[in-house]
Amino acid sequence: MDWESDREYKNIQNINNTLEVAGSNLRSDKMFGCSASAQVKTSRETKGQYLSANMAFSVGVMSAMYLCKGVSGAHLNPAVTLSFCSLGRVPWVKLLPYSLCQVLGAYLASGLVFLVYYDAIMDFSGGNLTVYGANETASIFATYPSEHLSLSSSILDQVVGTAMLMLCILPLDDQKNSPAPDALIPPIVAVVVLGIGMSMSSNCGGAINPARDLGPRLLTLTAGWGTEVFTCYNYWFWVPMMAPLLGGMVGSGMYLVFIAWHLPDLPTNPPIDSSSTKPTTEVWKQPPAPEKEGVELKTAVF
């Protein structure tokens, strides 16, 4: 393969990886999670509860990772992508296209959920798509703060939640630590997401993912909820966009400082047990026995 062909091949691979990022978000926690949220809300919790919504998001994460981990590394979260870029695991040039495709995938998944649950949403809301009130439906898609929550607390909530996510997933493939089997990483990550959702999502929805929030929020903007989805709660929308990015960097830094830098280096050349392995040169030096050679020759001819 010449230089031009090799460069063209790499460009095609990068495009495929980027498209896979968008597709993985369409098939992942956004589709499962937003569908579960729609089912819980529009049924007034008669067909699901808080637990089922969190479990659906986790199953979506696991499914998406199995689907695309071998192609793009299963980048479902710009905060994770940014952290991996800072750690040198992903080239910086991929940060923007991956992040944009993650948002696009979340937007498309939310649009599909809106179409599937359109009748239920309209019946529940009386045809009035709002962000506030007992019959609000915007929270099916994007995240919103609790009435009592201050701005500083909501920022801290997202920083801590995303930092915990990074602290829990970084050891999974760290060969210096105790890495998990590659095939078990998706369900482990899903359990981590479930744990964070069950313990850190009551304040402001537990986004811990800018794409998970911005994509669905853009969908509600264009589907009938209007600009209120961005202006409500004193323009709160930027918190689940920016705080997870900071939280991912904080979690990655903590893992480096307190864990990774204290792990022993991997041996470069593992020692060979000479007592159990006989040098091949000695075998070559041994002349074959004439009788045995003759028997083997006759057998081969036969």
LUMVOBA-984886 format. One line per 4 residues: number of its first residue (from 1); their letters; for each residue x, y, z of C-alpha. Coordinates in nm, 2 decimals. Layout:
BEGIN
NUM) A) X,Y,Z ~ ... .
***
This chain:
BEGIN
1) MDWE) 0.00,0.00,0.00 ~ 0.15,0.33,-0.11 ~ 0.15,0.65,0.09 ~ -0.15,0.81,-0.08 .
5) SDRE) -0.35,0.49,-0.05 ~ -0.26,0.46,0.32 ~ -0.37,0.81,0.39 ~ -0.70,0.76,0.20 .
9) YKNI) -0.75,0.44,0.40 ~ -0.69,0.62,0.73 ~ -0.93,0.90,0.63 ~ -1.20,0.65,0.55 .
13) QNIN) -1.14,0.48,0.89 ~ -1.17,0.81,1.07 ~ -1.50,0.89,0.89 ~ -1.63,0.54,0.97 .
17) NTLE) -1.53,0.59,1.34 ~ -1.70,0.93,1.35 ~ -2.02,0.80,1.20 ~ -2.01,0.51,1.44 .
21) VAGS) -2.01,0.76,1.73 ~ -2.33,0.91,1.60 ~ -2.49,0.58,1.54 ~ -2.39,0.45,1.88 .
25) NLRS) -2.57,0.74,2.05 ~ -2.88,0.67,1.84 ~ -2.88,0.31,1.96 ~ -2.77,0.37,2.31 .
29) DKMF) -2.88,0.52,2.64 ~ -3.07,0.81,2.47 ~ -3.31,0.57,2.30 ~ -3.35,0.33,2.59 .
33) GCSA) -3.34,0.60,2.86 ~ -3.56,0.86,2.70 ~ -3.82,0.59,2.60 ~ -3.83,0.47,2.96 .
37) SAQV) -3.87,0.83,3.09 ~ -4.15,0.88,2.85 ~ -4.32,0.56,2.96 ~ -4.29,0.64,3.33 .
41) KTSR) -4.41,1.00,3.30 ~ -4.69,0.96,3.05 ~ -4.83,0.66,3.24 ~ -4.80,0.86,3.57 .
45) ETKG) -4.57,0.59,3.70 ~ -4.81,0.30,3.64 ~ -4.58,0.15,3.38 ~ -4.24,0.21,3.54 .
49) QYLS) -4.08,0.40,3.81 ~ -3.75,0.58,3.89 ~ -3.56,0.25,3.90 ~ -3.68,0.14,3.56 .
53) ANMA) -3.57,0.46,3.39 ~ -3.22,0.44,3.54 ~ -3.19,0.07,3.44 ~ -3.30,0.15,3.09 .
57) FSVG) -3.02,0.41,3.05 ~ -2.77,0.16,3.18 ~ -2.88,-0.12,2.94 ~ -2.86,0.13,2.66 .
61) VMSA) -2.50,0.22,2.75 ~ -2.40,-0.15,2.76 ~ -2.57,-0.23,2.43 ~ -2.40,0.07,2.26 .
65) MYLC) -2.06,-0.03,2.39 ~ -2.10,-0.39,2.26 ~ -2.21,-0.25,1.92 ~ -1.93,-0.01,1.85 .
69) KGVS) -1.65,-0.07,2.10 ~ -1.44,-0.24,1.84 ~ -1.48,0.04,1.58 ~ -1.46,0.37,1.77 .
73) GAHL) -1.40,0.28,2.13 ~ -1.76,0.34,2.22 ~ -1.73,0.72,2.28 ~ -2.08,0.81,2.40 .
77) NPAV) -1.99,1.11,2.61 ~ -1.79,1.42,2.52 ~ -1.67,1.44,2.88 ~ -1.51,1.09,2.84 .
81) TLSF) -1.37,1.18,2.50 ~ -1.21,1.50,2.64 ~ -1.07,1.31,2.93 ~ -0.92,1.04,2.70 .
85) CSLG) -0.77,1.32,2.49 ~ -0.61,1.47,2.79 ~ -0.47,1.13,2.89 ~ -0.33,1.07,2.54 .
89) RVPW) -0.56,0.78,2.46 ~ -0.74,0.97,2.18 ~ -0.60,1.23,1.94 ~ -0.71,1.58,2.00 .
93) VKLL) -0.82,1.62,1.64 ~ -1.10,1.37,1.71 ~ -1.25,1.56,2.00 ~ -1.47,1.80,1.80 .
97) PYSL) -1.61,1.56,1.54 ~ -1.67,1.29,1.80 ~ -1.85,1.54,2.03 ~ -2.06,1.68,1.75 .
101) CQVL) -2.16,1.33,1.64 ~ -2.25,1.24,1.99 ~ -2.49,1.53,2.01 ~ -2.63,1.45,1.67 .
105) GAYL) -2.69,1.09,1.77 ~ -2.86,1.20,2.09 ~ -3.08,1.44,1.89 ~ -3.19,1.17,1.64 .
109) ASGL) -3.26,0.92,1.92 ~ -3.47,1.17,2.10 ~ -3.66,1.25,1.78 ~ -3.74,0.88,1.74 .
113) VFLV) -3.87,0.86,2.10 ~ -4.08,1.17,2.04 ~ -4.24,1.00,1.74 ~ -4.30,0.67,1.92 .
117) YYDA) -4.46,0.84,2.23 ~ -4.62,1.14,2.05 ~ -4.98,1.04,2.12 ~ -4.90,0.96,2.49 .
121) IMDF) -4.71,1.29,2.53 ~ -5.00,1.49,2.38 ~ -5.26,1.31,2.59 ~ -5.06,1.36,2.91 .
125) SGGN) -4.99,1.73,2.85 ~ -5.32,1.81,2.69 ~ -5.13,1.93,2.38 ~ -4.95,2.20,2.58 .
129) LTVY) -4.58,2.12,2.57 ~ -4.42,2.30,2.86 ~ -4.12,2.29,3.09 ~ -4.30,2.39,3.41 .
133) GANE) -4.61,2.25,3.59 ~ -4.76,1.91,3.69 ~ -4.80,1.81,3.32 ~ -4.46,1.92,3.19 .
137) TASI) -4.30,1.68,2.95 ~ -3.96,1.85,2.87 ~ -3.79,1.64,3.14 ~ -3.86,1.33,2.94 .
141) FATY) -3.58,1.43,2.72 ~ -3.34,1.68,2.88 ~ -3.24,1.73,3.25 ~ -3.37,2.01,3.47 .
145) PSEH) -3.29,2.11,3.83 ~ -3.50,2.06,4.13 ~ -3.69,2.37,4.25 ~ -3.48,2.39,4.57 .
149) LSLS) -3.14,2.35,4.40 ~ -2.89,2.64,4.38 ~ -2.66,2.70,4.09 ~ -2.35,2.61,4.29 .
153) SSIL) -2.50,2.29,4.41 ~ -2.61,2.18,4.06 ~ -2.25,2.25,3.93 ~ -2.10,2.05,4.21 .
157) DQVV) -2.35,1.77,4.15 ~ -2.25,1.73,3.78 ~ -1.88,1.77,3.86 ~ -1.88,1.50,4.13 .
161) GTAM) -2.10,1.26,3.92 ~ -1.88,1.28,3.61 ~ -1.56,1.26,3.82 ~ -1.69,0.94,3.98 .
165) LMLC) -1.77,0.80,3.63 ~ -1.41,0.85,3.52 ~ -1.26,0.72,3.84 ~ -1.46,0.40,3.80 .
169) ILPL) -1.40,0.33,3.43 ~ -1.04,0.43,3.39 ~ -0.91,0.12,3.58 ~ -1.11,-0.12,3.37 .
173) DDQK) -0.85,-0.13,3.09 ~ -0.54,-0.01,3.27 ~ -0.29,-0.30,3.23 ~ -0.09,-0.17,3.53 .
177) NSPA) -0.39,-0.20,3.76 ~ -0.63,-0.50,3.77 ~ -0.80,-0.47,3.43 ~ -1.13,-0.63,3.36 .
181) PDAL) -1.17,-0.88,3.08 ~ -1.25,-0.69,2.76 ~ -1.58,-0.86,2.70 ~ -1.70,-0.76,3.05 .
185) IPPI) -1.62,-0.39,3.03 ~ -1.96,-0.29,2.89 ~ -2.17,-0.44,3.16 ~ -1.94,-0.31,3.43 .
189) VAVV) -1.97,0.04,3.29 ~ -2.35,-0.01,3.28 ~ -2.35,-0.09,3.64 ~ -2.14,0.21,3.72 .
193) VLGI) -2.39,0.43,3.53 ~ -2.67,0.27,3.71 ~ -2.51,0.34,4.05 ~ -2.45,0.70,3.96 .
197) GMSM) -2.81,0.74,3.84 ~ -2.96,0.58,4.15 ~ -2.75,0.79,4.39 ~ -2.68,1.12,4.21 .
201) SSNC) -2.97,1.21,3.98 ~ -3.23,1.35,4.21 ~ -3.08,1.70,4.21 ~ -3.07,1.77,3.84 .
205) GGAI) -3.13,1.46,3.64 ~ -2.78,1.31,3.65 ~ -2.68,1.40,3.30 ~ -2.30,1.35,3.35 .
209) NPAR) -2.29,1.37,2.97 ~ -2.32,1.70,2.76 ~ -2.44,1.51,2.46 ~ -2.71,1.32,2.66 .
213) DLGP) -2.85,1.66,2.76 ~ -2.79,1.89,2.47 ~ -2.91,1.66,2.19 ~ -3.25,1.60,2.35 .
217) RLLT) -3.28,1.97,2.45 ~ -3.23,2.07,2.09 ~ -3.50,1.82,1.99 ~ -3.75,1.98,2.23 .
221) LTAG) -3.65,2.32,2.10 ~ -3.75,2.22,1.74 ~ -4.04,1.99,1.83 ~ -4.27,2.24,2.00 .
225) WGTE) -4.14,2.32,2.34 ~ -3.97,2.64,2.21 ~ -3.69,2.85,2.36 ~ -3.81,2.79,2.71 .
229) VFTC) -3.60,2.48,2.73 ~ -3.30,2.70,2.72 ~ -3.42,3.01,2.91 ~ -3.59,2.83,3.20 .
233) YNYW) -3.44,2.83,3.55 ~ -3.23,3.14,3.46 ~ -3.06,2.98,3.16 ~ -2.96,2.67,3.35 .
237) FWVP) -2.90,2.47,3.04 ~ -2.52,2.54,3.04 ~ -2.47,2.35,3.36 ~ -2.51,1.99,3.22 .
241) MMAP) -2.31,2.10,2.92 ~ -2.00,2.24,3.09 ~ -1.99,2.09,3.44 ~ -1.95,1.73,3.32 .
245) LLGG) -1.65,1.84,3.11 ~ -1.49,1.98,3.42 ~ -1.59,1.67,3.62 ~ -1.43,1.44,3.37 .
249) MVGS) -1.10,1.62,3.39 ~ -1.11,1.62,3.77 ~ -1.18,1.25,3.78 ~ -0.90,1.17,3.53 .
253) GMYL) -0.66,1.39,3.73 ~ -0.75,1.22,4.05 ~ -0.69,0.88,3.90 ~ -0.35,0.98,3.77 .
257) VFIA) -0.23,1.14,4.09 ~ -0.37,0.89,4.35 ~ -0.37,0.57,4.15 ~ -0.19,0.55,3.81 .
261) WHLP) 0.14,0.71,3.92 ~ 0.17,0.47,4.21 ~ 0.13,0.15,4.00 ~ 0.44,-0.06,3.92 .
265) DLPT) 0.56,-0.06,3.57 ~ 0.49,-0.36,3.35 ~ 0.79,-0.59,3.28 ~ 0.92,-0.53,2.93 .
269) NPPI) 1.08,-0.88,2.88 ~ 0.92,-1.15,3.10 ~ 1.18,-1.40,3.22 ~ 1.18,-1.75,3.06 .
273) DSSS) 1.20,-2.05,3.29 ~ 1.50,-2.23,3.16 ~ 1.44,-2.54,3.37 ~ 1.11,-2.62,3.19 .
277) TKPT) 1.21,-2.52,2.84 ~ 1.49,-2.69,2.66 ~ 1.68,-2.47,2.41 ~ 1.59,-2.56,2.05 .
281) TEVW) 1.96,-2.54,1.95 ~ 2.03,-2.85,2.17 ~ 1.75,-3.04,2.00 ~ 1.89,-2.95,1.65 .
285) KQPP) 2.24,-3.07,1.75 ~ 2.11,-3.42,1.84 ~ 2.14,-3.66,1.54 ~ 1.83,-3.88,1.48 .
289) APEK) 1.86,-4.24,1.56 ~ 1.90,-4.45,1.24 ~ 1.64,-4.71,1.33 ~ 1.37,-4.45,1.43 .
293) EGVE) 1.44,-4.25,1.11 ~ 1.38,-4.56,0.90 ~ 1.06,-4.64,1.07 ~ 0.93,-4.29,1.02 .
297) LKTA) 1.02,-4.29,0.66 ~ 0.84,-4.62,0.59 ~ 0.54,-4.50,0.77 ~ 0.53,-4.18,0.56 .
301) VF) 0.56,-4.37,0.23 ~ 0.29,-4.60,0.33 .
***
